[in-house]
Amino acid sequence: MRIKKRKRQNRAVKFYTACCGFRKPFRVFCCGTFVHHLVDRRITPADHVLSQLLGSPVKLFTTRCIIAELKRLGPSYTEALDAARSLVIARCGHEEIKGGDACIRDLIGKTNAEHFFLATTDYGLREKFREVPNTPIIYASENAVMLESPSAFQRSYVKNMEEKRSHLSSLEDKILNRRKFNEENSDTEKEGTEDQQTIKKKKVRKGLEVKDKVQFKRKRAKGPNPLSCLKKKKRENTSTPPKDGNGNSGKKRNRKRTRSKSNKSKQASQAEN
């Protein structure tokens, strides 16, 4: 159950931040009964408990009317009175001191423009402020502090406001129609001047017999050179050595003489003699 409650409270915080404009650090207005309950049940420190509940640092507020009401309640509320005096005092907007409920109504107003989280244990006060848009309510049980989920009235109010934002107001519609009218008139004037200028240019060009635009030939991709596609021919060796007058070539032929054995023996005998 704790996990489900925690998820429900996180969804409520996201609803108020995304749809109602609440920003961190959150501002919590503490009623006198809420302060007394926290002191009596020893749910302290209050700022740490509320920051854990909302998942963000908080600032605690009260008014001088709430402090005056705790004074009137007698000595049993002295600890609650001291705790309330330590909170930040908000301006309630009226000079005379009023009761706690009336002071809270004046402070929050019709739409809770100051973006306060209302912390109270008074069930009647909680029922009244469920019908006030943009007003999240924090209440205290026996030993814990809880955040109420947004009421059906608050959800319907946010839905209606989003639908109004998506549509144009009467003033915006008038401004848009004026702009359209001015743009149409300017366009027609430009078209008339452009037509006159083009007619004059055509007349001048007809007299000079000049073409309107210079005609350029597009360079297209050409085919390969046919000579480069031919196969290479093998070169024949046509160079021949020069010939003599007899028809012989100029190169000398190497000739070897072969001597017979009889000649060799004769030469040897002559040498011995």
Buried (B, 14 or more C-beta within 10 A) or exposed (E): EEEEEEEEBEEBBEBBBEBBEBEEEBBBBBBBBBBBBBBEBEBEEBBEBBBEBBEBEBBBBBBBBBBBBBEEBEEEBEBBBEBBEEBEEBEBEEEEBBEBBEBBBBBBEEEBEBBBBBBBBBEEBBEEBBEBBBBBBBBBEEEEBBBBBBBEEBBEBBEEBEEEEEEEEEEEEEEEEEEEEEEEEEEEEEEEEEEEEEEEEEEEEEEEEEEEEEEEEEEEEEEEEEEEEEEEEEEEEEEEEEEEEEEEEEEEEEEEEEEEEEEEEEEEEEEEE
